[in-house]
Amino acid sequence: MMEPPAQNIPPGKPSWLTKPLSTGQSYDKVVRLLKRHRLETVCEEARCPNLGECFARGTATFMILGRLCTRNCGFCAVTHGTPQAPEPEEPGKIAQAVRELGLRYAVITSVTRDDLPDGGAAHFAKAISAVKSQNPRTRVEVLIPDLKGSYEALKIVTGASPDVLNHNLETVPRLYQEVRPGADFQRSLALLRAVKAIKPEMITKSGLMLGLGETDSELRAVFQDLLNAGCGVLTLGQYLAPSRDHHPVIRYVHPDEFSEWAQTAYDMGFRAVAAGPFVRSSFQAEELFSKASAA
């Protein structure tokens, strides 16, 4: 592994960041279903490079609480703006979509809703409960915002008993002001630690983007911070700038280096790790859950 060189954005994407588009009946089915129920996915809003592949496999990560985020992070493609009130029917629609897709594992995330007193916690809880009620055999993972650090809001989410609670740290503390100006590293870390205090048996998960300018020593320190907070599942992926107006890519990380980081994470004590250029928060979510549960 290497320290990132002091340079501007690389001139072009390397060959390993080329990914073919996926289509087919399953892809079309997911697209039609989302349109029919008027549901959002983070796959589309965040311009995920795995969108075609996941849709073709009949899976998607549902995004609740609208498509406008109250924060404006330097890495994110989701639109910043003033959101509308939560849609009361949304949890039921997601539960129905999960049933129609026959999902054994559902992932639900949201934009950040600093405008809501509970940060959207009650809506998350309703979505989890609705999915589990209509799909008793389906596991549910939630990828939540920091809820402004509210312990009470977090208790609302965990009270609905998701199988995995995911909250991404995204990057190392030094880069927060630049990359995540509305967030706070220690607040996010405290949220993950609080989950284990509320429900020690609950699996917690977090993710980091590589290529933003972090150093090896900073990454190892964050790994240890996560382990100390009781986090057992880790995802590592390549940061890709959504546009020229977003934070630049400082370095493209080779797939072999991602493999090294995965081994480092396992050696340090993580129970399940996914690491690679195209890995995102929901990548192989069911497989990571199974691995963490068996560890």
N, C-alpha and C positions, 0 to 999 in steps of 0.2 A: 504494500500500500504506500501511497505517496502523499506528501503534503501538496496542496493545490498550488500551482504556479501563480505568480503575480502577473496576471494578464487579463485582457478583456475577453468578451464572449468569443468562443472558438469560431472559426470561419464557416464551418458547416457541420451538419450531423454526420457522425461516423456510420459505417455500413451496418453495425449491429443495431442501429435504431430505426431500421427499415422494417415495416410490418405490413403484410398483405391485408387487404380488406376482406372481411368475412360477410357472407350473405347466406341466403337459404331460407327454408320454410320456418325454422325456429326463429331466425332473425326477424322475418316479416311478422310472425305471430306476436313477438314482443312489441314491435313498433305499433302494430294495430291495437294491441291491448292498452298500451300506454295512452294512445290518442283517445280511445273509446272512454277510458276512465278519467281522462284529463289529469294524468299523473306525471310528476317530474322525476327525472333520474339525475343523480350526480354524474353519471356516465356521460350524459349529453352536456350538462351545464359546465362541467369542469374539463370538457374536451378530452376525456380519457382515451389513451391510445388503445385500450383493450375493448372499447365499446363494441366494435363489430364482432370480435371473438366471443364476448360474454353474451351478447344478444343472440348470436348463432347457437349458443349452448342453452338458450332459454333462461338466462339469468339477468338480473339487473339490480342495481342498488337504488332503492327508492329514496327520493329526497322530499321531505315534508316541510311544512311551514313556508311554502312559497319559493320563488326563484330569485328574490332580491335579498341581498345580505346587508346587514347594518354596518359591517366592517369592510375595509377596502385593502386587503392584504396584497403585498407586492408580488406574490407568486401565483395568485388565484384568478381563474377565468370567470368565476361566478360574478354576476352583475351586482354592483353596489347600488343601493337605493333605499327608499322608504317602503317597507313591506305592508301588505294588507293584513287584516286580522286572520288568524288561523281558520281554515275551512273545517267546519264541524264534521262534514261527511268524509273527510280525507282518510281517517283511520280505517273506516269500513271499506272504502274503495281499495286501499292497499291490501287489506285482508282478503278481499275478493280476488284481486289480481294474483296474490300468492296462491290461492286455491286454483285459479284457472291455469296458472303456469305449472302447477304441481310441484312447487318448490319445497325441498326438504330443509332448506336453509335460506333465510331471508335476511337481508342487510338493509337497515333503515338509517338514514343520516338526515342532516338538515343544514340550512344556512344558519349563520349566527343571528339570533334575534335579541339584541340588547334592548329593544323597545318593549319587550314583554317582561313583566315583573319576575317571572320564574324562568326566563330565558327559553321558554318553549318546553319545559320539563313535563308539564301536564299533558301536552299534546303527544310527546314521545310516549308517555305511559299509556295513553289511550291507543296509540298505534300498536304498541307491543301487545297489549291485552286483546285487541281486536284480532290481530294475526293469530295469536295463540288460541283464542276462543274458536275461530273458524277453521284453524289448521292445527289440531292438537299435537301432531307429530313433527311439526316444523320448528326448527331451532331459530331463534331470533338474535341477531347481533345488531347493536346500535353503535353508530359513530357519532358522538355528541360534541357540541361546542363546549366551551369552558363554563357556561352558565354563570358567568361573572363571579365564579368562585363560591357560589351559594351552596352550602352544605344541605340546606333544606330542599333546594331544587334537585340536587343530586339524589336525595333520599326518595323523591317522587319517582325518578327514573328507575332506580334500583328496586323500588317497591313493586314494580311491574314484572320483575324477575326476567330480564333479558339473559340469554345464555352467555353472551360476551358483551362487555362494555369497552368500547374503543374510544380513545381520545388521543389525537395526534399531537406530538410535540413539534413536528414538522422540521425543526432545525435546532442548531445549538444556541445557547443563551446569547452569545456575543452578537448574533445576527438578528435577534428578535426586533430590535428597534427599526432595522432596515427592512426586514422581510415581513414581520407580523406586528406592526406598530400598535394595534389595538389589543394585543394579547400580552401575557406575562408568563415567562417560562416557569417561575416558581408556583404561580397560581395553577397552571396546567398540571404540574407535577403533583401539587397538593390534591388536586381533584382525583387523580389516579390513586394516590395514597388513601384518600378518604373512602373510595369504593371498598377497599379491603377492610377498612375499619367498620363500615356498615354491613358488608356481606363478605366475610373472609373467603368463602368458597367460590365467589364469582370470578370468572376468568377476565383479566384485564389485558388490554392490547394497546399498542401505540405504533406510530409510524414516523419515519424520517425521510426527508428528501436529501439526496447527495448531489453535489455539484453546485452548491450555492456559495462556496468559499470556506466551508468548514475545514478544520484540520483533523488529522487522525487522532490526536490526543483529545480534542474536543469531543469527537464522536465516542471514544471509549468512555469518557467521563459521563456523557449522557446515557450510554448503555448502563453504567453503574447506577446512575440516578434512578433510572427506570426499575432496575432490579431491586434497589433499596425501597422503592415504592410498592413493590409486590407485583410489578408488571411481568407477565410471563410470555407474552406473544409480541413479536416485533416484525414490522415490515420496513424494507429499505428499497427505495426506488430512485431513478434518475429524475432530477428536476428538469422540466422542459418549459421554457418561457412561453406563455400563451400568446404574447405579442411583443413588439418592440417597446411598448410602454411599461412592461412588467420587469421585474428584477432579471438581470441578464444571467445566462448560464455561464458560470465561471469555468467549469470543467465537465467534460463527458467522462464518466467513470466506466472503465472496461468491465465486461461481464465477469472476467476472471477475478477482478478486484471485489466485485459484489460477492462472489463465492467465498473469498477470503474473509470478508466482513461477516458473512453468515456463520462461518466456522468460528470466528472470534466471539460472536454473540452466543453461540451454543457453548463454547468453552467457558464463557463467563457465567452461564447459568440459565439462559432463556430456554423455555420449554418447546417453543415452535417459532421458526423464523422463515420468512420469505424475502429473498433479496435478489434483485436483478433490475436491469434498465427499465423494464415495463411494469414492474411491481407497483401496485397502488394499494390503498388501504383495504379494499375488499378482495384483493387478488387471492384466489384459492382459499377464501374465508372458511368454507366448510372443512377443507383438509387441515387447515391450521387449527381449527377448533378441535377436531378429532385427535390431532397429535398432542395438543396441550392437555386434553382431557385424559389421555392415556399415560402422560408423563408422570 
